[in-house]
Amino acid sequence: QVQLVESGGGLVQAGGSLRLSCEVSVGAFSELTMAWFRQAPGKELEYVAGITWNGSYYANSVRGRFTISGDNAKNTVYLQMDNLKVEDTAVYYCAGRRGRLNPPNPSDYEYWGQGTQVTVSS
């Protein structure tokens, strides 16, 4: 059973930074393509960023402010969020799928973490 456990959410002022972490159960990390999604109150789940063997990908709304990275030795994927805006407030989810593609549709992902709340105040 693949498990994803997120951490690192919290409350931050606009313009501040947070780093989210997603630890993947041992043995599965190298087989998965990983992504971050978020869901704001009353809105649909939204693709934020993804990482594959050949690069990283970002939604237009976060490009230049967020950075996704992975640490194979720690079985962990990170989302560094800088220059946060009030509109970044959401529950952030780590997701994984087998295969090399990184689609933006959440239904293409098989494994999900429990979510971590990020709140950006003005």
C-alpha positions as CSV (number, residue, x, y, z in Angstrom):
1,Q,0.0,0.0,0.0
2,V,1.5,3.3,-1.1
3,Q,1.2,6.0,1.5
4,L,1.8,9.8,1.2
5,V,2.1,12.0,4.3
6,E,2.2,15.7,3.9
7,S,3.5,18.3,6.4
8,G,4.5,21.9,6.5
9,G,1.3,23.8,6.2
10,G,0.4,26.7,8.4
11,L,-0.5,30.4,8.6
12,V,1.7,33.0,7.0
13,Q,1.4,36.6,6.0
14,A,1.2,37.6,2.3
15,G,4.7,37.8,0.8
16,G,6.0,35.1,3.1
17,S,7.2,31.6,2.5
18,L,6.3,28.0,3.4
19,R,7.7,24.7,2.4
20,L,5.5,21.6,2.2
21,S,6.8,18.1,2.4
22,C,5.4,14.8,1.2
23,E,7.0,11.6,2.3
24,V,6.3,8.6,0.2
25,S,6.3,5.1,1.6
26,V,9.6,3.3,1.1
27,G,10.0,1.5,-2.1
28,A,7.4,3.4,-4.0
29,F,9.0,6.8,-4.5
30,S,11.1,5.9,-7.5
31,E,8.2,4.4,-9.3
32,L,5.9,7.4,-9.0
33,T,5.4,10.7,-10.8
34,M,4.5,13.2,-8.1
35,A,2.4,16.4,-8.1
36,W,0.8,18.9,-5.8
37,F,-2.8,20.0,-6.0
38,R,-4.8,22.4,-3.9
39,Q,-8.4,23.1,-3.1
40,A,-9.7,26.4,-1.9
41,P,-13.1,26.6,-0.1
42,G,-15.9,26.3,-2.7
43,K,-13.6,25.6,-5.5
44,E,-12.5,22.5,-7.4
45,L,-9.2,20.7,-7.0
46,E,-6.5,22.6,-8.9
47,Y,-3.2,21.4,-10.2
48,V,-0.3,23.3,-8.8
49,A,3.0,21.6,-9.8
50,G,4.4,18.3,-10.8
51,I,7.8,16.6,-11.2
52,T,8.9,13.8,-13.5
53,W,12.2,12.2,-14.4
54,N,12.8,14.9,-17.1
55,G,11.5,18.1,-15.5
56,S,9.1,20.1,-13.4
57,Y,5.8,21.7,-14.3
58,Y,3.8,24.5,-12.9
59,A,0.4,26.1,-13.1
60,N,0.5,29.6,-14.5
61,S,-0.8,31.0,-11.2
62,V,2.3,29.8,-9.3
63,R,5.1,29.8,-11.8
64,G,8.0,31.9,-10.6
65,R,6.9,31.7,-7.0
66,F,6.7,28.0,-6.3
67,T,9.3,25.3,-6.7
68,I,8.8,21.6,-6.7
69,S,11.7,19.3,-5.9
70,G,12.4,15.7,-4.9
71,D,14.9,13.9,-2.6
72,N,15.3,10.3,-3.6
73,A,17.3,9.5,-0.5
74,K,14.5,10.7,1.7
75,N,11.6,9.5,-0.5
76,T,10.2,13.0,-0.2
77,V,8.9,15.6,-2.6
78,Y,8.8,19.3,-1.6
79,L,6.9,22.4,-2.6
80,Q,8.7,25.6,-1.8
81,M,6.2,28.4,-1.8
82,D,7.6,32.0,-1.9
83,N,5.9,35.4,-2.2
84,L,2.6,33.8,-1.1
85,K,-0.6,35.6,-1.9
86,V,-4.0,35.5,-0.1
87,E,-5.4,33.6,-3.1
88,D,-2.9,30.7,-2.4
89,T,-5.0,29.9,0.7
90,A,-6.2,26.3,0.3
91,V,-5.7,22.7,1.4
92,Y,-2.7,21.3,-0.4
93,Y,-2.5,17.7,-1.4
94,C,0.4,15.6,-2.5
95,A,-0.5,13.1,-5.3
96,G,1.3,10.3,-7.1
97,R,0.8,8.1,-10.1
98,R,2.6,5.3,-11.7
99,G,4.1,6.2,-15.1
100,R,6.2,9.0,-16.5
101,L,3.5,11.5,-17.5
102,N,2.4,14.4,-15.2
103,P,-1.1,15.2,-16.2
104,P,-3.0,18.1,-14.6
105,N,-6.2,16.1,-14.1
106,P,-6.5,14.9,-10.5
107,S,-8.5,11.8,-11.6
108,D,-5.2,10.5,-13.3
109,Y,-3.5,10.2,-9.9
110,E,-3.9,7.0,-7.9
111,Y,-2.3,8.0,-4.5
112,W,-3.2,10.9,-2.3
113,G,-2.0,12.4,1.0
114,Q,-4.4,13.6,3.7
115,G,-3.8,17.3,2.8
116,T,-2.3,20.2,4.7
117,Q,-3.8,23.6,5.2
118,V,-2.1,26.7,4.0
119,T,-3.6,30.0,5.0
120,V,-2.2,33.3,3.8
121,S,-3.3,36.4,5.6
122,S,-3.3,40.0,4.2
